[in-house]
Amino acid sequence: MNEGSDVGGSGRDGRLRRAGLAGGAVMALAAVAAVVSSGMEAALPWWLVAAVAVPTSGLAAWTGARTGRRQGVRDAVLEPGETVTGTYTVRPPHTGHTPPAAYEEPQYQLRLTTRGMQLWERSVLLWRHPWPELRVIADGPRLRVHHQGQEAGSMLLEQPGAVQEVRLAARRHGAG
């Protein structure tokens, strides 16, 4: 047996598997509850409600598992005691980009934690820097992030007012 194997679901692979299972279960239950509730409200026969609930729960479970696993990957990089304080959707860098499908999360997300800032492209951590090493500038609708005198990122955040929120959080945590 390999030294790094995941016996009994422990370790990183086990955590990711559990995150995926939890996400799938939650989404499947929510989908079934919505279908059953709607079916009861419309006074549909139970067999019709079941016929709709089964495939709906399967698709919801698949989507939830993907989302849960992605969240597990992102949470795995957090240091002990570090918590996420905010997540912001970043617009893609070029206009020819196709938007994500309805079941997918946005392609780029900026996560603020109690210790720093992270930029993610789905499940890939592009960069991560601690607050004291950052200089965060609000340039109109654009957020500019500098790390050690070099621009780490220039981005447009989708949520209205997000640039100012990030700037205030950066100031609160000791970034310049």
N, C-alpha and C positions, 0 to 999 in steps of 0.2 A: 504494500500500500504506500502511496506517496505521502511524504511528510506534510505537504500543504493540502491534502485532501480534506473534503468537507464532510466528516463523519458526523452523522446525527443532525446535520443542518446548522452547525455552529460556524463561526467565522463570517467573513465577508459574504461569501456565496449564500450562506444560510440567511443572513440578514436581508439580502436582496430578494431571495426567494420568498421570505415571509412578508416583505413589503409588497411584492407583487401579488401574493395571495390575499393579503389584507385589502389592497386596492381593488382587486377583482371581486372579492366577496361583498365589499361595501357597495360598489357600483351595481352589481347584480341584484342585491337586495333592494336598492333604491329603484332600479328599473322595474322589478317585479311589483313592488309596492305601488308605483305609479300606474302600471298597466292594470293591476287588480282594482285599484281605487277608481280609475276611469271606467273600467268595465262594470263595476258595481253601480256607479253613478248613472251610467247609461242603461242599466238593467239588461246587460248582455248575458247570454247563457254561459255557464261555467266553462264549457268545452271551447267556446270561442275565445274567452279570456285566456285560458290555458294555452291555446294554439298561438296566441300572440305573445304571451308572457315568456314561453320557452325560448324562442329565437332572440327575443329582445334581451333576456337575461344573459344569453351566451355572448352577444355582441357587447353588452355593457361590461360583462366580466373581463372580456378580452381588453377592452379599452381601459378599464380600471387597473388591470394587471400591468399594462404598459406604463400607465401613469404612476402607479405605486412603485414599480421598479425604478423608474426615472427619479422619483423622489428619494428612494433608498440610496441610489448612486450619489445624489447630491448631498444627502444627509451624512453619508459615510465620510466625507471630507471635513466635516465639522470637528473641531477639537473639543476635548472634554470641557463642558461648561459653556460652550459657544452656542448661541441660539440665533435663529433667523428672525430679523426684525422687519423685513420687507422684501417683496419681490416685485420687480417692475418689468414689463414687456418692452423690449427694445426693437424698434423698427429695423427691418433688414437693411444692410448697407447700400443696396442698389434697387432701383425701381423695377427691374425686370423679374424680380423675385415672385414666385407664386406663393400665395398664402397657404398656411398649413390646412390640412383637412380638418373637418369638424371634430374628429376624435383625437387630434393631436394638440399638444401644447404649442405655444409660440416657439419659433425656432431659436430666438435669442432672448435670454432673460438675465437681468441684473439682480443679484441677491445681496442684500445688506445683512450683515450679522453683527453681533455685539463686538466682534474683533476686527472686521474688515469688510471688504467688498469683493464680490465674485462675479465674473461674467461667464455665462453658460451658453453653449450652443447645444440644445437638447440635453443629452447626457454627457457632454464633453466639457470639462472645465477649461476655458480658454485662458483665464488668468485669475489670480487671487492675490490681493495685497492688503496688509494691515492698515488700519486707519491712520496711525501716526506718520506713515510713509507716503500718504496721499495728499494731493492738492486737488480739490474738486471745485470746478468753476461752472457757474450757470451762464451760458452764452446764448441768451434769448431762449429759443425752444431746445437748444442743444446742450447736452451735458458733456463737459470735457473733464477727463480724469488724467492727472499727471502722477507718475510714480518715478521718484528719483530723477526729476528734471526732464523726463521723457514722457510724451503723450502715450498713455496706455490705452485710451479709448476716447472717441468722440461719437456720441450717440444721441439719437432722438428717442425719447420715451413716449409710449403711446398714451398713457393716462394723463389727462389734463392736470397740470400742477405738479407732476411727478418730479420734474427737474428741481423745483424749489424744495420739495420734501426731501429729496436725496441730499441736496446741499445743506439743509438744516440738520439732517442726521449726521452728515460728515462733520459738521462743525461741533455738534454735541459730543461726538466720539473722538475729537482731537485732531481731525484732518485739517489741513490748511485751506 
